[in-house]
Amino acid sequence: MKFNTHALSGLNMVLTDGVHGPSLAPTEMLLLNVGIITVCYALLCKPSLGDKKGIITLTIFTLVAAASRVVLEPFPNVQPLTVMCLLMGACLGARRGMAFAVMATMLSNIILSHGYWTIFQASGWAFIAFIGSKINIVYNNELAMKKLIISSAFLSVLFDWWVSLSVYHFGMSSTEFLIYLLNGIPFDIMHAMASIFTAVWFAPAIVKLLQDYSTPDLQENSVGEADVIIA
Amino acid sequence: MKKIALYLAIVILLTSAVSASFSKDISWEKDLENGYITTSPIIVDEQVIVRTSGFWSGNDRPNIYSFDLETGEENWRFRSNTSVNHDMSPLLHVSSSSGSCGSWSEMILAGWSDGKITALRISDGSLIWEAQTEVEIWGITGSMAIDGDHLIVPTRSGIGSFCLADGTVKFHTNLDELGWRNGVTVDAERYLLGNENGSLYSITNEGVATKLHDYGGKIRHAPLVTNLGILVHVQVASASEIYLNDSLISTEGSSPAIPLQQGDDIYFGTSSHAIKMSCSNVCEIVGKQNFHTNGEITSITYKGEKAVSFPRNNQDGGWGVSTFESDITILFSEIGTYTTAGIFSTEDGILVFGNDNGILFVHGSESVENIEEESTALAVVIVSSLTIIVLPQVFKSDKKVGKEITLIFIVLILVFPQFAENWSKEVQKLGPESTDWEEDWPDEWLGTQVLVIEFENEQIEFGGFTGFNTVEELTVYVTSQNNISVVTEEHELGRWITSFNGEYGNGWEFNIDGKRSSLGMTSASIEEDSVVRWMPA
């Protein structure tokens, strides 16, 4: 199993390995993948199913987001997806942002490995996308960089703690769980710093890309959209 | 968009290089100074586990060692105080699970030449249970096998089945014929076992034995089950014979090795040849190469490809590696001594092996070594430096802030491994050090002395004590305060407890922090946070 949020102990475990909990059976995993990805794809593209340019743009962006997790996996807890989710929510609204978050998680975990933690990761990033749609990071086509940096750093840590709950279910005492969270603080810092790095360098380009390539259909209701899906 | 695409391409290319450099690149050796290594080491997660073998005298005895895969630092060792002959039964790793006879934690199982079977906790090498089998000069020397929730053991003169949870015997069948390195095979609803008389037995999972064949030589390996029948390589005077059921299909050189089966392909060895046999439609030899091999033949990943390794049992040493599509390749001959233990290999090409000088070697695959010579830190510096140069050219952003953020980010990446490791060590000190802590105990007991007594139908536990120096002091105090009657006996080795509250059984024994003490309760000292657990013997 791969490990991206908190480590238990030891250098090698820090870099690559760890324990999330039991893995799913292949059939369960396949059904989970196909079902959720299909629903999310429809939610991501709707109502612009006839607009090829918009669909292709969103598809490629989702694939790049998923690939970024895989490619950057050797770097401990460097997760550009956190900022991407925030910006997707900010630019295209809660529904599409959350659908994007779930899809990117599901697709990347096909390679990084699935398990109960997938539910926590997908819901965590979906929540970040939802927050992104509510806090006016992009307002009147202007990116509020300071707000983005603060929110991405804060949400990165919050995300890590949420995903850590996936371990809590498996026979841990509250003391052990607290130690587990404390163990993960360097990883939380890393996640927050990586998110700030991503925000500073990539957010303007991502916002521009989403604004340039999203269709009027995709842009409508993008700010303050209220419809929510359950991850 | 073009700039972004260009940047993404550069970053993916560079980070891929860094990614590869994080691959395990491991090479270390350890002189165990403890006899021979005659059976393959194994890798379990991040541990290399190996056993030693020899004829022991004085204070020397064999050990099972665990080392950290990356650093070679010793994690734990288990010493057999009673085994004085060669221990050649391969180690067996069992994952935690449960069955009808109980549940068990992840463990290493070992059979010993003094007839003992030990189940060791993989985390610290502590003894979970042990069982005793018969000894006629030797005890267990062959490979054991798992059948559901039972361990199947080729004992010196028969076969036994032991519950994985606690080592209780399901059956032991005496065949009245001695075995030597005679591994057992678990087939559908039966076990197969050969011996020094050349007899091949089928034993039901209730222990009922039936002799299948009598080959008139020595069977020193676990019989092989193919879709065409049972294959055995029988040692006879100055030669060897390969049988399929009762048909002789080939006569080969002397001193057969322990064969390896991979689907329809079977690999044999003798003092003359390494042999490949295929048993798809008919069992026939499809490859034969000159080689002197008598030990464990194993499957390995070498240079990214699957191959078969043969230990070279002559003074030149090393291992022959072959796919039988080209000449056999000799590896590690520079070690230069007799070898009989097989190479253990991970999927990504980490090789672990030991020789008759008792030296353990761990080696990364050559492909990893040749391709990735830069250190991880150097690769990160290169990638990061390029990132600093490239990013401002591609993206319009606050370049001053961006560069500062980038610098902090790079420093964090560079110091992260050491930082995380040191942090983890400090954090671990905050938790309970006892390995025997139970999660439902109150937090107030953390860091104090705890006493547990496991009766047949209940467990009682007392905690929050401080200041006791020995197991006896704590036990006497707690039992007297809680009206628990204790009966003791005086022995040469000290005072023993024979009963708590009138429960005698076969006596009582104790663990301190999950580990069995080698001292009696009068002498066994405890820490301020120790958990003392009494249980029926």
Interface residues (C-beta under 8 A of the other chain):
Chain A: A7 L8 S9 G10 L11 N12 M13 V14 L15 T16 D17 V64 A67 V71 L72 E73 P74 F75 P76 V78 M145 G171 M172 S173 T175 E176 I179 L182 N183 I185 P186 F187 I189 M190 M193 A194 I196 F197 V200 W201 F202 P204 A205 L209
Chain B: M1 I4 L8 I12 T15 S16 V18 S19 F22 D45 E46 L69 E70 L391 F395 K396 S397 D398 V401 G402 I405 T406 I408 F409 L412 I413 F416 P417 F419 A420 E421 W423 S424 K425 V427 Q428 L430 G431 P432 E439 D443 L446
